[in-house]
Amino acid sequence: MKLDADFEVPYTLLTKYIEVGAQWATPSTNASVQPRLILFFIFPLEYKLKIPVLSIYFDCVGEETITVPAGSFDAFKITTIGGLINLYYAPETRNIIKIGTEESDIYFDLQLKSMKSKSL
C-alpha cells in the first residue's frame, strides 16, 4: 500500500524559535490523502480523501542530552498530546532527532539513524 498526503498549506510542526517554556500550535488545515492498494497484483485501487487536520499543541519543557544512533546531541524536549508524545529537537542538526512515547498501549520510538551534511 502506498499513501500520499498533500497539505493545503505547509504543515510546520516546530516554531521558529524554540526555548524552554515556549508553547505553540500547528495551524488547522485540510489534507488530501490518496491511498493506492494493489490487490493480488491484478489492478490498483486508488481513491482520494480530503480530511481535516486539527491543531496540535506543543510545549517545550526542558533540555536534555539525547543519544541516538546518529550520535549524542543537546536537545530541547517538546511534549504534545498532553505529554503523551515526546519530541527531541537538536539545534545542531536543525532537526527532530527522536520521537516517541513511553505508554505501553501505543509505544513507539523513532530515532535519527544517520546524517549527511549538505554543501552549500
The first five atom37 places (N, CA, C, CB, O) and aatype in JSON, in Angstrom:
{
  "aatype": [12, 11, 10, 3, 0, 3, 13, 6, 19, 14, 18, 16, 10, 10, 16, 11, 18, 9, 6, 19, 7, 0, 5, 17, 0, 16, 14, 15, 16, 2, 0, 15, 19, 5, 14, 1, 10, 9, 10, 13, 13, 9, 13, 14, 10, 6, 18, 11, 10, 11, 9, 14, 19, 10, 15, 9, 18, 13, 3, 4, 19, 7, 6, 6, 16, 9, 16, 19, 14, 0, 7, 15, 13, 3, 0, 13, 11, 9, 16, 16, 9, 7, 7, 10, 9, 2, 10, 18, 18, 0, 14, 6, 16, 1, 2, 9, 9, 11, 9, 7, 16, 6, 6, 15, 3, 9, 18, 13, 3, 10, 5, 10, 11, 15, 12, 11, 15, 11, 15, 10],
  "atom_mask": [
    [1, 1, 1, 1, 1],
    [1, 1, 1, 1, 1],
    [1, 1, 1, 1, 1],
    [1, 1, 1, 1, 1],
    [1, 1, 1, 1, 1],
    [1, 1, 1, 1, 1],
    [1, 1, 1, 1, 1],
    [1, 1, 1, 1, 1],
    [1, 1, 1, 1, 1],
    [1, 1, 1, 1, 1],
    [1, 1, 1, 1, 1],
    [1, 1, 1, 1, 1],
    [1, 1, 1, 1, 1],
    [1, 1, 1, 1, 1],
    [1, 1, 1, 1, 1],
    [1, 1, 1, 1, 1],
    [1, 1, 1, 1, 1],
    [1, 1, 1, 1, 1],
    [1, 1, 1, 1, 1],
    [1, 1, 1, 1, 1],
    [1, 1, 1, 0, 1],
    [1, 1, 1, 1, 1],
    [1, 1, 1, 1, 1],
    [1, 1, 1, 1, 1],
    [1, 1, 1, 1, 1],
    [1, 1, 1, 1, 1],
    [1, 1, 1, 1, 1],
    [1, 1, 1, 1, 1],
    [1, 1, 1, 1, 1],
    [1, 1, 1, 1, 1],
    [1, 1, 1, 1, 1],
    [1, 1, 1, 1, 1],
    [1, 1, 1, 1, 1],
    [1, 1, 1, 1, 1],
    [1, 1, 1, 1, 1],
    [1, 1, 1, 1, 1],
    [1, 1, 1, 1, 1],
    [1, 1, 1, 1, 1],
    [1, 1, 1, 1, 1],
    [1, 1, 1, 1, 1],
    [1, 1, 1, 1, 1],
    [1, 1, 1, 1, 1],
    [1, 1, 1, 1, 1],
    [1, 1, 1, 1, 1],
    [1, 1, 1, 1, 1],
    [1, 1, 1, 1, 1],
    [1, 1, 1, 1, 1],
    [1, 1, 1, 1, 1],
    [1, 1, 1, 1, 1],
    [1, 1, 1, 1, 1],
    [1, 1, 1, 1, 1],
    [1, 1, 1, 1, 1],
    [1, 1, 1, 1, 1],
    [1, 1, 1, 1, 1],
    [1, 1, 1, 1, 1],
    [1, 1, 1, 1, 1],
    [1, 1, 1, 1, 1],
    [1, 1, 1, 1, 1],
    [1, 1, 1, 1, 1],
    [1, 1, 1, 1, 1],
    [1, 1, 1, 1, 1],
    [1, 1, 1, 0, 1],
    [1, 1, 1, 1, 1],
    [1, 1, 1, 1, 1],
    [1, 1, 1, 1, 1],
    [1, 1, 1, 1, 1],
    [1, 1, 1, 1, 1],
    [1, 1, 1, 1, 1],
    [1, 1, 1, 1, 1],
    [1, 1, 1, 1, 1],
    [1, 1, 1, 0, 1],
    [1, 1, 1, 1, 1],
    [1, 1, 1, 1, 1],
    [1, 1, 1, 1, 1],
    [1, 1, 1, 1, 1],
    [1, 1, 1, 1, 1],
    [1, 1, 1, 1, 1],
    [1, 1, 1, 1, 1],
    [1, 1, 1, 1, 1],
    [1, 1, 1, 1, 1],
    [1, 1, 1, 1, 1],
    [1, 1, 1, 0, 1],
    [1, 1, 1, 0, 1],
    [1, 1, 1, 1, 1],
    [1, 1, 1, 1, 1],
    [1, 1, 1, 1, 1],
    [1, 1, 1, 1, 1],
    [1, 1, 1, 1, 1],
    [1, 1, 1, 1, 1],
    [1, 1, 1, 1, 1],
    [1, 1, 1, 1, 1],
    [1, 1, 1, 1, 1],
    [1, 1, 1, 1, 1],
    [1, 1, 1, 1, 1],
    [1, 1, 1, 1, 1],
    [1, 1, 1, 1, 1],
    [1, 1, 1, 1, 1],
    [1, 1, 1, 1, 1],
    [1, 1, 1, 1, 1],
    [1, 1, 1, 0, 1],
    [1, 1, 1, 1, 1],
    [1, 1, 1, 1, 1],
    [1, 1, 1, 1, 1],
    [1, 1, 1, 1, 1],
    [1, 1, 1, 1, 1],
    [1, 1, 1, 1, 1],
    [1, 1, 1, 1, 1],
    [1, 1, 1, 1, 1],
    [1, 1, 1, 1, 1],
    [1, 1, 1, 1, 1],
    [1, 1, 1, 1, 1],
    [1, 1, 1, 1, 1],
    [1, 1, 1, 1, 1],
    [1, 1, 1, 1, 1],
    [1, 1, 1, 1, 1],
    [1, 1, 1, 1, 1],
    [1, 1, 1, 1, 1],
    [1, 1, 1, 1, 1],
    [1, 1, 1, 1, 1],
    [1, 1, 1, 1, 1]
  ],
  "atom_positions": [
    [[0.85, -1.17, 0.0], [0.0, 0.0, 0.0], [0.89, 1.23, 0.0], [-0.97, 0.0, 1.22], [1.89, 1.28, 0.72]],
    [[0.54, 2.2, -0.8], [1.26, 3.46, -0.87], [0.3, 4.56, -0.45], [1.84, 3.72, -2.3], [-0.87, 4.54, -0.85]],
    [[0.77, 5.51, 0.35], [-0.08, 6.58, 0.83], [0.6, 7.92, 0.56], [-0.39, 6.42, 2.34], [1.71, 8.16, 1.04]],
    [[-0.06, 8.78, -0.2], [0.44, 10.13, -0.47], [-0.45, 11.12, 0.24], [0.49, 10.42, -2.0], [-1.68, 11.01, 0.19]],
    [[0.15, 12.11, 0.91], [-0.61, 13.16, 1.58], [-0.15, 14.51, 1.07], [-0.45, 13.07, 3.13], [1.04, 14.74, 0.86]],
    [[-1.1, 15.41, 0.87], [-0.8, 16.75, 0.38], [-1.57, 17.74, 1.24], [-1.17, 16.91, -1.13], [-2.8, 17.69, 1.3]],
    [[-0.86, 18.64, 1.92], [-1.49, 19.63, 2.77], [-1.79, 20.9, 1.98], [-0.61, 19.95, 3.99], [-0.99, 21.31, 1.13]],
    [[-2.94, 21.51, 2.24], [-3.32, 22.74, 1.53], [-2.37, 23.89, 1.83], [-4.75, 23.14, 1.9], [-2.09, 24.71, 0.95]],
    [[-1.88, 23.96, 3.05], [-0.86, 24.94, 3.43], [0.29, 24.16, 4.06], [-1.44, 26.04, 4.42], [0.07, 23.07, 4.58]],
    [[1.51, 24.68, 4.02], [2.62, 23.96, 4.65], [2.3, 23.65, 6.11], [3.93, 24.77, 4.55], [1.79, 24.51, 6.84]],
    [[2.6, 22.45, 6.53], [2.28, 22.0, 7.88], [3.57, 21.96, 8.68], [1.58, 20.6, 7.87], [4.34, 21.0, 8.58]],
    [[3.81, 22.99, 9.47], [5.04, 23.14, 10.23], [4.82, 22.69, 11.67], [5.54, 24.59, 10.18], [3.97, 23.24, 12.37]],
    [[5.59, 21.69, 12.1], [5.45, 21.21, 13.47], [6.14, 22.11, 14.49], [6.01, 19.81, 13.58], [5.64, 22.3, 15.59]],
    [[7.28, 22.66, 14.11], [8.08, 23.43, 15.07], [7.95, 24.92, 14.82], [9.53, 23.01, 15.0], [7.77, 25.36, 13.69]],
    [[8.05, 25.67, 15.89], [8.06, 27.12, 15.8], [9.47, 27.57, 15.42], [7.59, 27.78, 17.13], [10.43, 26.81, 15.58]],
    [[9.59, 28.77, 14.94], [10.91, 29.27, 14.5], [11.89, 29.38, 15.67], [10.75, 30.63, 13.82], [13.07, 29.06, 15.52]],
    [[11.41, 29.82, 16.82], [12.28, 29.99, 17.98], [11.83, 29.04, 19.08], [12.26, 31.45, 18.49], [10.72, 29.15, 19.6]],
    [[12.7, 28.1, 19.43], [12.39, 27.14, 20.47], [13.23, 27.47, 21.69], [12.64, 25.67, 20.0], [14.45, 27.66, 21.59]],
    [[12.57, 27.56, 22.83], [13.25, 27.75, 24.11], [12.39, 27.11, 25.18], [13.5, 29.28, 24.41], [11.19, 26.9, 24.98]],
    [[13.0, 26.79, 26.31], [12.25, 26.18, 27.41], [11.13, 27.12, 27.82], [13.19, 25.86, 28.61], [11.35, 28.31, 28.03]],
    [[9.93, 26.59, 27.94], [8.75, 27.38, 28.31], [7.91, 27.8, 27.12], [0.0, 0.0, 0.0], [6.78, 28.25, 27.29]],
    [[8.45, 27.67, 25.91], [7.7, 28.06, 24.71], [6.52, 27.12, 24.49], [8.62, 28.07, 23.46], [6.61, 25.92, 24.74]],
    [[5.41, 27.68, 24.02], [4.22, 26.9, 23.66], [3.73, 27.38, 22.3], [3.09, 27.05, 24.75], [3.8, 28.58, 22.0]],
    [[3.25, 26.46, 21.48], [2.73, 26.84, 20.17], [1.8, 25.75, 19.67], [3.88, 27.08, 19.16], [1.7, 24.67, 20.26]],
    [[1.12, 26.04, 18.57], [0.2, 25.08, 17.96], [0.39, 25.08, 16.46], [-1.27, 25.4, 18.33], [0.74, 26.1, 15.86]],
    [[0.16, 23.94, 15.86], [0.18, 23.87, 14.4], [-1.11, 24.49, 13.87], [0.34, 22.39, 13.9], [-2.11, 24.52, 14.58]],
    [[-1.1, 24.97, 12.64], [-2.34, 25.53, 12.09], [-3.32, 24.42, 11.72], [-2.04, 26.4, 10.86], [-2.91, 23.32, 11.34]],
    [[-4.6, 24.71, 11.84], [-5.61, 23.79, 11.32], [-5.59, 23.9, 9.81], [-7.04, 24.09, 11.91], [-5.43, 25.0, 9.27]],
    [[-5.75, 22.8, 9.13], [-5.74, 22.81, 7.67], [-6.48, 21.6, 7.16], [-4.29, 22.84, 7.12], [-7.04, 20.83, 7.94]],
    [[-6.5, 21.42, 5.88], [-7.06, 20.23, 5.26], [-5.94, 19.5, 4.53], [-8.22, 20.58, 4.28], [-5.0, 20.12, 4.03]],
    [[-6.05, 18.2, 4.48], [-5.07, 17.4, 3.75], [-5.82, 16.49, 2.79], [-4.18, 16.57, 4.71], [-6.91, 16.0, 3.09]],
    [[-5.22, 16.27, 1.64], [-5.75, 15.3, 0.7], [-4.89, 14.05, 0.83], [-5.74, 15.85, -0.78], [-3.67, 14.11, 0.75]],
    [[-5.53, 12.92, 1.04], [-4.83, 11.66, 1.2], [-5.23, 10.75, 0.04], [-5.14, 10.99, 2.58], [-6.42, 10.58, -0.24]],
    [[-4.24, 10.18, -0.61], [-4.52, 9.33, -1.76], [-3.84, 7.97, -1.56], [-4.04, 10.0, -3.08], [-2.67, 7.8, -1.9]],
    [[-4.58, 7.0, -0.99], [-4.01, 5.66, -0.85], [-4.06, 4.9, -2.17], [-4.74, 4.87, 0.25], [-4.96, 5.11, -2.99]],
    [[-3.11, 4.02, -2.37], [-3.09, 3.16, -3.56], [-2.84, 1.75, -3.06], [-1.98, 3.62, -4.62], [-1.82, 1.48, -2.42]],
    [[-3.75, 0.87, -3.36], [-3.68, -0.51, -2.89], [-3.73, -1.43, -4.09], [-4.83, -0.83, -1.9], [-4.62, -1.32, -4.93]],
    [[-2.78, -2.34, -4.18], [-2.78, -3.31, -5.28], [-3.19, -4.65, -4.7], [-1.37, -3.39, -5.98], [-2.54, -5.19, -3.81]],
    [[-4.29, -5.19, -5.22], [-4.82, -6.46, -4.75], [-4.39, -7.59, -5.66], [-6.35, -6.4, -4.65], [-4.64, -7.57, -6.87]],
    [[-3.75, -8.57, -5.09], [-3.36, -9.78, -5.81], [-2.61, -9.48, -7.11], [-4.58, -10.61, -6.11], [-2.68, -10.25, -8.06]],
    [[-1.91, -8.37, -7.14], [-1.11, -7.97, -8.29], [-1.93, -7.84, -9.57], [0.01, -8.96, -8.51], [-1.38, -7.94, -10.67]],
    [[-3.23, -7.62, -9.44], [-4.11, -7.56, -10.61], [-4.33, -6.13, -11.05], [-5.44, -8.23, -10.31], [-3.98, -5.76, -12.17]],
    [[-4.91, -5.32, -10.19], [-5.19, -3.94, -10.56], [-5.12, -3.07, -9.31], [-6.6, -3.81, -11.25], [-5.46, -3.52, -8.21]],
    [[-4.68, -1.85, -9.49], [-4.6, -0.96, -8.32], [-5.94, -0.31, -8.02], [-3.54, 0.12, -8.55], [-6.7, 0.03, -8.92]],
    [[-6.22, -0.15, -6.75], [-7.38, 0.61, -6.3], [-6.87, 1.95, -5.8], [-8.19, -0.16, -5.18], [-6.0, 2.0, -4.94]],
    [[-7.4, 3.02, -6.34], [-6.99, 4.36, -5.92], [-8.22, 5.2, -5.61], [-6.12, 5.03, -6.99], [-9.23, 5.1, -6.3]],
    [[-8.12, 6.02, -4.6], [-9.16, 6.98, -4.3], [-8.53, 8.13, -3.54], [-10.33, 6.34, -3.49], [-7.44, 7.99, -2.97]],
    [[-9.21, 9.25, -3.52], [-8.68, 10.44, -2.87], [-9.66, 10.89, -1.79], [-8.42, 11.58, -3.91], [-10.86, 11.0, -2.04]],
    [[-9.14, 11.14, -0.61], [-9.94, 11.61, 0.52], [-9.45, 12.97, 0.94], [-9.88, 10.61, 1.7], [-8.25, 13.25, 0.89]],
    [[-10.35, 13.81, 1.36], [-9.97, 15.11, 1.94], [-10.31, 15.02, 3.43], [-10.72, 16.33, 1.22], [-11.46, 14.77, 3.79]],
    [[-9.31, 15.23, 4.26], [-9.53, 15.12, 5.7], [-9.07, 16.39, 6.4], [-8.79, 13.88, 6.28], [-8.1, 17.01, 5.99]],
    [[-9.78, 16.78, 7.47], [-9.32, 17.94, 8.24], [-8.16, 17.54, 9.15], [-10.49, 18.55, 9.07], [-8.14, 16.44, 9.7]],
    [[-7.22, 18.44, 9.31], [-6.11, 18.22, 10.23], [-6.24, 19.3, 11.3], [-4.7, 18.28, 9.5], [-6.13, 20.49, 11.01]],
    [[-6.47, 18.88, 12.52], [-6.68, 19.82, 13.62], [-5.36, 20.34, 14.16], [-7.49, 19.15, 14.74], [-4.3, 19.77, 13.9]],
    [[-5.44, 21.42, 14.9], [-4.25, 21.97, 15.55], [-3.71, 20.99, 16.58], [-4.58, 23.33, 16.22], [-4.46, 20.31, 17.27]],
    [[-2.4, 20.93, 16.66], [-1.72, 20.13, 17.68], [-0.92, 21.11, 18.52], [-0.8, 19.0, 17.04], [-0.21, 21.96, 17.98]],
    [[-1.02, 20.98, 19.84], [-0.35, 21.9, 20.76], [0.95, 21.29, 21.27], [-1.27, 22.26, 21.94], [1.01, 20.1, 21.58]],
    [[1.99, 22.12, 21.36], [3.32, 21.7, 21.78], [3.8, 22.55, 22.95], [4.32, 21.77, 20.61], [3.49, 23.74, 23.02]],
    [[4.56, 21.93, 23.86], [5.2, 22.62, 24.98], [6.67, 22.21, 25.03], [4.48, 22.28, 26.34], [6.98, 21.02, 25.0]],
    [[7.57, 23.19, 25.09], [8.99, 22.9, 25.28], [9.22, 22.88, 26.79], [9.91, 23.97, 24.56], [9.16, 23.92, 27.45]],
    [[9.49, 21.69, 27.33], [9.52, 21.53, 28.79], [10.93, 21.42, 29.38], [8.74, 20.31, 29.16], [11.07, 21.39, 30.6]],
    [[11.95, 21.35, 28.55], [13.29, 21.26, 29.11], [14.34, 20.98, 28.06], [0.0, 0.0, 0.0], [14.07, 20.95, 26.86]],
    [[15.57, 20.76, 28.55], [16.7, 20.42, 27.69], [17.35, 19.16, 28.23], [17.73, 21.59, 27.6], [17.47, 18.99, 29.44]],
    [[17.79, 18.29, 27.34], [18.45, 17.04, 27.72], [19.51, 16.7, 26.69], [17.42, 15.88, 27.86], [19.44, 17.15, 25.55]],
    [[20.49, 15.91, 27.11], [21.42, 15.33, 26.15], [20.85, 13.98, 25.76], [22.89, 15.2, 26.75], [20.62, 13.12, 26.61]],
    [[20.61, 13.79, 24.47], [19.97, 12.58, 23.96], [20.95, 11.84, 23.07], [18.66, 12.93, 23.18], [21.6, 12.44, 22.21]],
    [[21.05, 10.53, 23.27], [21.9, 9.69, 22.44], [21.02, 8.84, 21.53], [22.82, 8.79, 23.3], [20.14, 8.11, 21.99]],
    [[21.26, 8.95, 20.24], [20.56, 8.18, 19.21], [21.64, 7.54, 18.33], [19.57, 9.1, 18.35], [22.81, 7.89, 18.48]],
    [[21.3, 6.64, 17.43], [22.34, 6.02, 16.58], [23.22, 7.03, 15.83], [21.69, 5.11, 15.59], [24.36, 6.71, 15.52]],
    [[22.71, 8.22, 15.53], [23.5, 9.23, 14.81], [24.47, 9.97, 15.72], [22.57, 10.23, 14.15], [25.32, 10.73, 15.23]],
    [[24.38, 9.78, 17.05], [25.29, 10.45, 17.97], [24.57, 11.01, 19.19], [0.0, 0.0, 0.0], [23.39, 10.74, 19.39]],
    [[25.3, 11.78, 20.0], [24.72, 12.43, 21.18], [24.56, 13.91, 20.89], [25.62, 12.2, 22.44], [25.46, 14.55, 20.34]],
    [[23.41, 14.45, 21.29], [23.09, 15.84, 20.98], [22.4, 16.5, 22.16], [22.21, 15.93, 19.73], [21.64, 15.86, 22.88]],
    [[22.67, 17.79, 22.35], [21.9, 18.59, 23.29], [20.6, 18.93, 22.58], [22.68, 19.89, 23.76], [20.61, 19.46, 21.47]],
    [[19.48, 18.63, 23.24], [18.19, 18.77, 22.56], [17.14, 19.37, 23.49], [17.71, 17.42, 22.04], [17.2, 19.23, 24.71]],
    [[16.18, 20.04, 22.87], [15.01, 20.52, 23.59], [13.99, 19.39, 23.66], [14.39, 21.79, 22.91], [13.73, 18.72, 22.65]],
    [[13.42, 19.17, 24.84], [12.36, 18.18, 24.99], [11.03, 18.89, 24.78], [12.41, 17.47, 26.4], [10.71, 19.85, 25.48]],
    [[10.27, 18.41, 23.81], [8.99, 19.01, 23.46], [7.91, 17.95, 23.64], [8.99, 19.57, 22.0], [8.05, 16.83, 23.13]],
    [[6.85, 18.29, 24.36], [5.76, 17.34, 24.56], [4.53, 17.79, 23.78], [5.42, 17.19, 26.06], [4.34, 18.97, 23.5]],
    [[3.71, 16.82, 23.43], [2.46, 17.1, 22.73], [1.41, 16.07, 23.12], [2.67, 17.11, 21.2], [1.73, 15.05, 23.73]],
    [[0.2, 16.34, 22.78], [-0.95, 15.49, 23.09], [-0.96, 15.18, 24.59], [-0.92, 14.18, 22.26], [-1.0, 14.03, 25.01]],
    [[-0.92, 16.25, 25.38], [-1.0, 16.11, 26.83], [0.17, 15.37, 27.45], [0.0, 0.0, 0.0], [0.02, 14.72, 28.48]],
    [[1.34, 15.46, 26.84], [2.52, 14.78, 27.38], [2.64, 13.34, 26.91], [0.0, 0.0, 0.0], [3.57, 12.64, 27.32]],
    [[1.74, 12.89, 26.07], [1.76, 11.5, 25.59], [2.96, 11.24, 24.68], [0.47, 11.18, 24.86], [3.58, 10.18, 24.74]],
    [[3.28, 12.22, 23.83], [4.37, 12.04, 22.87], [5.48, 13.05, 23.17], [3.86, 12.21, 21.41], [5.21, 14.23, 23.42]],
    [[6.72, 12.58, 23.15], [7.89, 13.43, 23.36], [8.68, 13.54, 22.06], [8.79, 12.87, 24.49], [8.92, 12.55, 21.38]],
    [[9.06, 14.76, 21.73], [9.92, 15.03, 20.58], [11.19, 15.67, 21.12], [9.21, 15.94, 19.5], [11.13, 16.45, 22.07]],
    [[12.32, 15.36, 20.51], [13.58, 15.97, 20.91], [14.17, 16.67, 19.69], [14.57, 14.91, 21.49], [14.5, 16.04, 18.69]],
    [[14.3, 17.99, 19.81], [14.84, 18.8, 18.71], [16.25, 19.24, 19.07], [13.93, 20.03, 18.43], [16.47, 19.86, 20.11]],
    [[17.21, 18.92, 18.2], [18.61, 19.3, 18.42], [18.97, 20.45, 17.48], [19.56, 18.09, 18.2], [19.01, 20.26, 16.27]],
    [[19.23, 21.64, 18.02], [19.6, 22.78, 17.16], [20.81, 22.48, 16.27], [19.9, 23.99, 18.03], [20.88, 22.97, 15.14]],
    [[21.75, 21.68, 16.77], [22.94, 21.34, 15.99], [22.58, 20.66, 14.66], [23.87, 20.43, 16.8], [23.24, 20.89, 13.64]],
    [[21.55, 19.84, 14.67], [21.13, 19.12, 13.46], [20.04, 19.87, 12.7], [20.64, 17.72, 13.82], [19.74, 19.56, 11.55]],
    [[19.44, 20.86, 13.38], [18.28, 21.58, 12.84], [17.16, 20.6, 12.49], [18.67, 22.4, 11.6], [16.47, 20.75, 11.48]],
    [[17.0, 19.58, 13.36], [16.02, 18.55, 13.08], [15.57, 17.87, 14.37], [16.59, 17.52, 12.11], [16.21, 17.98, 15.42]],
    [[14.45, 17.18, 14.27], [13.99, 16.33, 15.36], [14.84, 15.07, 15.32], [12.45, 16.0, 15.26], [14.95, 14.43, 14.27]],
    [[15.45, 14.7, 16.46], [16.32, 13.53, 16.47], [15.65, 12.31, 17.09], [17.59, 13.84, 17.22], [16.12, 11.18, 16.91]],
    [[14.55, 12.54, 17.82], [13.87, 11.41, 18.46], [12.41, 11.78, 18.69], [14.57, 11.02, 19.79], [12.1, 12.9, 19.11]],
    [[11.53, 10.84, 18.42], [10.1, 10.99, 18.71], [9.64, 9.68, 19.34], [9.26, 11.34, 17.41], [9.98, 8.61, 18.85]],
    [[8.89, 9.77, 20.4], [8.41, 8.53, 21.0], [7.45, 8.74, 22.14], [0.0, 0.0, 0.0], [7.16, 9.87, 22.54]],
    [[6.99, 7.64, 22.65], [6.12, 7.63, 23.81], [6.54, 6.49, 24.71], [4.63, 7.5, 23.4], [7.16, 5.53, 24.25]],
    [[6.23, 6.6, 25.96], [6.56, 5.54, 26.9], [5.33, 4.77, 27.33], [7.26, 6.11, 28.12], [5.4, 3.9, 28.2]],
    [[4.2, 5.08, 26.72], [2.95, 4.38, 27.03], [2.99, 2.97, 26.46], [1.73, 5.16, 26.48], [3.34, 2.79, 25.29]],
    [[2.64, 1.98, 27.26], [2.71, 0.59, 26.78], [1.65, 0.27, 25.73], [2.57, -0.35, 27.95], [1.87, -0.6, 24.89]],
    [[0.52, 0.95, 25.78], [-0.55, 0.64, 24.83], [-0.24, 1.11, 23.41], [-1.85, 1.27, 25.28], [-0.65, 0.47, 22.44]],
    [[0.49, 2.2, 23.28], [0.8, 2.73, 21.95], [2.28, 3.11, 21.86], [-0.09, 3.96, 21.62], [2.61, 4.2, 21.4]],
    [[3.14, 2.24, 22.29], [4.57, 2.53, 22.35], [5.18, 2.65, 20.95], [5.29, 1.44, 23.14], [4.93, 1.81, 20.09]],
    [[5.98, 3.69, 20.75], [6.82, 3.78, 19.56], [8.03, 4.64, 19.9], [6.04, 4.38, 18.35], [7.99, 5.47, 20.8]],
    [[9.12, 4.42, 19.17], [10.38, 5.11, 19.41], [11.11, 5.26, 18.08], [11.26, 4.34, 20.46], [11.66, 4.29, 17.56]],
    [[11.11, 6.47, 17.53], [11.77, 6.76, 16.26], [13.01, 7.59, 16.55], [10.81, 7.51, 15.27], [12.93, 8.6, 17.25]],
    [[14.16, 7.18, 16.01], [15.41, 7.86, 16.3], [16.19, 8.15, 15.02], [16.26, 7.03, 17.26], [16.14, 7.38, 14.06]],
    [[16.92, 9.27, 15.04], [17.77, 9.63, 13.91], [18.9, 8.61, 13.8], [18.33, 11.07, 14.07], [19.65, 8.39, 14.75]],
    [[19.01, 7.99, 12.65], [19.99, 6.94, 12.44], [21.31, 7.49, 11.91], [19.45, 5.9, 11.5], [22.38, 7.06, 12.34]],
    [[21.24, 8.42, 10.97], [22.46, 8.99, 10.4], [22.15, 10.35, 9.79], [23.08, 8.04, 9.34], [20.99, 10.72, 9.6]],
    [[23.21, 11.09, 9.48], [23.06, 12.41, 8.85], [24.13, 12.56, 7.78], [23.17, 13.55, 9.91], [25.23, 12.02, 7.89]],
    [[23.79, 13.31, 6.77], [24.77, 13.69, 5.75], [24.73, 15.2, 5.66], [24.47, 13.02, 4.35], [23.66, 15.8, 5.58]],
    [[25.91, 15.83, 5.67], [25.9, 17.28, 5.54], [25.81, 17.65, 4.07], [27.16, 17.91, 6.18], [26.34, 16.97, 3.19]],
    [[25.12, 18.74, 3.85], [24.89, 19.22, 2.5], [25.81, 20.4, 2.25], [23.4, 19.62, 2.29], [25.85, 21.33, 3.05]],
    [[26.57, 20.37, 1.17], [27.42, 21.52, 0.88], [26.6, 22.63, 0.26], [28.57, 21.13, -0.05], [25.73, 22.4, -0.59]],
    [[26.89, 23.84, 0.7], [26.14, 24.99, 0.2], [26.85, 25.64, -0.96], [25.92, 26.01, 1.3], [26.36, 26.63, -1.51]]
  ]
}
